Amino acid sequence: MIYDGVKKYLSDTQVELYEAYSQKKSFLFEGAQGLSLDLDHGLYPHTTSSNTVAGQMSVGAGIGLNGVHRVIGVAKAYVSRVGISPFPTELNGEDAEYLRERGSEYGTTTG
C-alpha cells in the first residue's frame, strides 16, 4: 500500500511526457556523468550502469528521436571522477584540491 501523502507525486511519466509532447510543450532533460562513464561508449569497466550520452535521452523518456529538436551540451574544462579508474593524465595534490573546492566536485563517496 502506498502512503497517501506520496500518491499525488506518482504517475506514469511516459504517459505524462507523451501528452505534453502532443501539446508541443518543451522539455528540459538533465544529464550527468558524461561520455567517459557511458555504459556503451565509456571507459569500460569503469562506467556507470546506464547511458549518459544525449542520444539516449529519448530512450529513457519514451519520446522518439524525431521529437528531439535541439540538444545543448555543457562541458567542463576538466574531467573529474569519483572512485578509481584509469586516466591518461591525472592531477593530484594542491592543484587537484583547488579544482575540487572551486568546482564543488564532491560525489557520494567523497562527501
JOFEN-V318808 format. One record per run of one state. SS is the DSSP state (hx for helix, st for strand, lp for the rest). FROM is the first residue (numbers start at 1). TO is the last residue. If there is no record, write none. Layout:
SS|FROM|TO, SS|FROM|TO
This chain:
lp|1|3, hx|4|7, lp|8|12, hx|13|22, lp|23|34, hx|35|37, lp|38|53, hx|54|61, lp|62|64, hx|65|67, lp|68|93, hx|94|102, lp|103|111
